[in-house]
């Protein structure tokens, strides 16, 4: 039996994602594979380690969404999962509009 552990529905969502390690000067630009109100998966061959605190900026259809988050245990050779831990109200409106 497979249990869904995510708190929000994921949507297939391709957009430009800029991910910066908050505690280091490392940054990468890539694409999202999926997106939810609580996080995203970013495609990259150089994922940050599990637990890294990151700032994520996603650009789609002329709008930008920014959140602070943590890299989840979902780190693979093709990317990394990120759970959002802090979203400002204006950014919450943007992501909700994208996921309608």
C-alpha positions, 0 to 999 in steps of 0.5 A: 500500500502506497501512502501519500505523504504530501500535504498538498496536491502536486501539479505538473508545472514547468517554469524557470526556477532559481534556487540559492543556498541561503547559507552559502553563495551557491545558486543554480538556475533550472526548471521545475518539474512539479509544483504544489502549495507546499513545495516543488521539484527542481530538475538539476544534475547538481542538487543541494544536500538534504536539509539545505536552506534555500531561497526559491524564485519561480518565474512563469507567465511574467510573474515571479513567486519567491519562497524560503524552503528546505531541500527534502530527502527527495534528492536524486541524480535528476533533481531535488524536492523543496518544501516551502517553509516561508511564503509572503502573502503576495507570493501566496496569491501568485502560486494559488493563481498558477495552480487554479 
